């Protein structure tokens, strides 16, 4: 029987990459795929242009908190892959309300609809930020959650709600937690596209604090391949970390971006650190490697260069989105 898959947030940066990958995956051949996206500032149908004419693809504009709409869609689908989320830490610090509403309430609405209509599989896409800052080592799936930002706290809450639906109701929930993504089509509020856009516009890049905040970088294509592995072969009730295996300080990453844009260190503007800035994130992805055969395929240096070239060629897309200052 062919699957009917509902992808929430499928016009966002990561969700759209997943839809493009899904529609080319042999495992999803013949599947009906519905994208549900509210088309906030972070959603853009241009990201789906390459697959808009694929058979079986349907787009629905709507909010994951809209219970009647979500119920209607859940009734027609047997799998849900849930990307829809507010995801920018700085925005969550300024105003956390939208994060609690979308990330927590929206996830609950989806889970309740999945239970009501017998959805077979629910993949909940989360973040490594739920583990909090690690002075050393790498977080494993069973480690305690210590989120520090309102964004990370809302994602940790949604993880726990999703897993509770598995343990209480037997719903087949599978949770993924990824490290920092980069790649084409990412909104220029995030570090890599923001710095590229500002450098390509002749400006400076605002680097928080001393710049020695470390992140593990994961190309979006590797991320969505891993999510698809979890959808097809993951185990109910399990959590899977998805890492890129490329830990790097923000300062080192900035120097790489400067070099790609032919700019020097004088283009760095050190700015006041954001509140509660976590020093270091790291995840151990040995579980998904051992169980499902996941390995990052993308060479970081080449992919970062390709990403810089994409932004160089697509200024007409990102320039209207670039925040002033």
N, C-alpha and C positions, 0 to 999 in steps of 0.2 A: 504494500500500500504506500503510495506517495505521501510525503509529509506535507502539512500546511504549517508554515513557520511564521510566527509573528516576531518582527525585530523592532523593538522600541528604540527610539533615538537613532533610527537608521539613516537620517540625513545629517548627523553629526560627523565629526572627524573620524572617530574610530568605528562607529556604527556603520557609516557608509562604506568604509574599507571592508568591513565584514560582509556587507551585502554584495559588494562587487566580487569578493572572494567566494562567497556562498554560491552565487549564480554561475561560477565557473568550476565548482567542485563536483566531481563524479558522485560523491555521496548524497548530493542534493539534486541530482538530475530528476527532472519531472516534478520537483517540489513547487508548491504555490508559496510565494514569499510576499508577506505584507509588511510594509514599513509604516510604523506609527511614529510621527514626529510632530511636535508642536510648532516647529519652525520659529523658535526664539532667535535671538541674535546669533546663537551658536549653530543653528541648523540652516542648511542650504541645499536645495535640490540640485544645484549645479554639480555637487559631488556625486550624484547618481546619473548624470547625463550619459555616461558611457554604457549604462545598462538599462536605460529607461524603456527600451523597446523589447527587452527580454520577455519571452512568454512566462506568464505566471506571476509577474511582479506587479504589485498594487501599492499605491501610496494613499495613506489616510492622514490628513492633518488633524491632530488632536492631542489632548493632554492625558498623561497616564493617571492623573488624579480624577479624571472624568469617569466615574464608575459605570454609568449606563453604556458609554461608548466602549470601555474596556470589556465589559461583559459581553457585548455584541460580538466583539472581535475574538475573545477567548472561546466563545461557542463554536467558532468556525476554524479554530487552529488546534493542533495537537502538540505543538512545541512553541515555547517562548524563549527568545534570547534577549535579555534585558540590559540595554546600554543606556537608556535615557537617564540623564542625571545632570544636575548642576555640578560643575567640576572645578571651578577656578578658586583656589584658596584665597586670593586677595579679595575677591568678591564676597566670599563667605565671612571674612573678617569684617568687612564693611556692613554687611546685612545678611544675617544667617537665615532669615525666614524662608526665603525661596528654597534653600538647601534642605531644610527640614521638611517642607511641603513636598517637593518633588522626590527627593531621595528616600525619605522615610514613608510618607503617606502614599506616594505614587507606587512604591514597591509593594506596600500592603494591599493596595487596590488590585494590582496585578495578581498577587498571590491568591487573594480571596477569589478572584474570577477564575484563576487556574483551577483551584479546588472545586469550585461550583460546577465547572464544565468539563472536568476530567482531563485537563491538559496533561499530556504524557511526560514531558520534560520541561524544566524551567532552569535555564542557565542565567545566573545572576553575575554580572560583570562588576568587579569591585577594584580596589586599589591597594598598593603596598602601604599607603599612608595610614591605614588602620592600625598597623603595628607600632607606629610612632618612630621616634628617632632612636637609632641603635649606635652606641659608641663603638661597637665592634661586632664582627660576625654577621650572620644573615638570618632573617626571620624564617622559621618554618611554619607550616600551616597550623600546627597546634599551639603555637606560642600565644601568650596573652595579647589582647588588643589594648593599645595605649594611644588612641588618637589624641591629637592636641589641637588641631584647628576645627572650627565648626564644620567645614567640609568633610574632613576625615571622620569626625564624630558621627555625622549623618550617614556616611557610608558604612561605618562599623555597625550602626543601628540597623541599617537595611540588611546587612549580612546576617545579623542575628535573627531578625524577623524571618528572613528567607530560610535559614537553617531550622528555625523553630517549626516552620510549616512542614519540613521534612520529618523532624523527630516526633511532632505531635500528630500530624495527619497522614504521614507516609508519602507526601508529595515528592516526586523525584526532582529535588533541587540540587544543582551543582554550582559552586561558587568559584569564580576565578579572581585572583588578585595580581594585578600587573604592576610593573615598574613604569618609569616615565616614558611616554611615547613621543615619537617624532616622525615626521614624514610630510608628504604633500597634503594640501587641503586643511592643515591645522590652523585654527583661528589665531590671529596675531596677538592675542592676549597671553599666549603661552610663550615660554622662554625662547625656544629655538626660532619659531617664526617671527616673534616680536623683534629679536635681535637682528635677524636677517633683514626684515622689512626696514628697520631703522637704519641699518648700515647701507642698504641699497638706496635709501632715500637721502643719504648724505648726513645722517644724524649720528648721535652718540648712543651707546647702549647703557641702560641703567642697571648696574650690578649691585645687588643687595650686600651690605656689610663688607666683609673681607673676601667674599667670593668663594670661600672654602667649604661651601655646603655641598655635600656629595650626593649624587643620584646615580642610579643604574639606568642606562638608556636602552630603550627597546624600540626597534622600528615597528611601525604600525602593521606592516605586512606580517611580521613574525607574530605579533600579538594576535591578529585575527586568525592566523593558521592554528594557533594554540587553542583559541576559543572554539574553533570548529572541531578540533580533536576532542575537546571536552564534551561538546554537544553529541558527537557521534559515539564516542567510546568511554567517556567518563563514567564514574560510579555515583549513584544516588547518595546524597548527603555528604559528599566529599568537597574539600577545598583544594584548589590547585593554584600554586604560585606560578606566575609567568614572568621570568626575568630575561634581560637582554645580555647579561654577562659583560656589560661595559660600564663599570663604575667610573665616575669622573667628577671632579669638582666643577662647580659652575665657572670658576675662573679658567680652568683648562679648556672647558667647552667654549667659553667666550673667545679665547685666543684662537681656537680652531676656526670659529666663525669669522673672526677678523681676517684670518689668512685667506679664507675662501672668498672674501669680498675685497681683498686687496687693501685692507685697512690696517692701521697700526694701533698700538696700545693707547695712544692719545684719544682714541674714540671711546674709551671706557669712562663712564661717569659713575663713580662710586656713590651710592645713595644710601639713605638711612634704612637700616634693616627693617623688614616687616615684623609685626608682632608675632611672637611664638614660633619663629622660624626654626624648623627641625634641622639639625645639623647633618644627619645622615640617614638615608633609607637603603636597605639591601634585603633582597629575598633569595632564599634557597629554592631553586626550581628543580631540585633532584627528583621530587615525587612525580611531576608530570613527565620528566624525561624517562624515568624508570618505568612508569606505568603505560604511558601513551606514546613514547618515542619522540617527544618534542625536543628540538634543538633550534636555537636561533640560526637562521640561514644567511642573514644579511650581514655583510661586512660593514662595520660601523663607519669607517673612514669613507668608503665609497658611497654609502647611503647618505651620509651627511653632505657630501659633495653634490650628489644628485638632488637632495632636498634644496640646497642653496640654489642650484640651477633652476629648479622648478619655480621657486619664488622669484628668481630673476625674470623668468619668462611669463609669470602670471601676476604682474603688478596690478593689472586692471581688476583682478579679483580681490587682492588683499588691501590695496591702498585705501578704498573707502572704509575698511574695517579698522584701520590703524588708529589707535587712540592718540590724541594730541599730547604734546609734552615730551 
